């Protein structure tokens, strides 16, 4: 007996807002905020590139053009992931 891929990804995600302070993204009925002060490289992207985020379940956000990766755990519990940004 062989098993095939069953079903499709049921997690929905979408950017719900982009403000001067950051990005709001809704993933499977939970909203996350990505502040530009913590992720300044995102602020450098044009709006159309910000909207091209890819989500790889269970918790990986990726902006291909800027090569930016963010895990949802880092947004949920930022105190566990101190940021040390160097350009």
Secondary structure, DSSP 8 states (H G I E B T S, - for coil): ------S-----EEEEEE-SSEEEEEETTEEEEEETTT-HHHHTS-HHHHTT-EEETTTEEEETTTTEEEEHHHHH-GGGS------
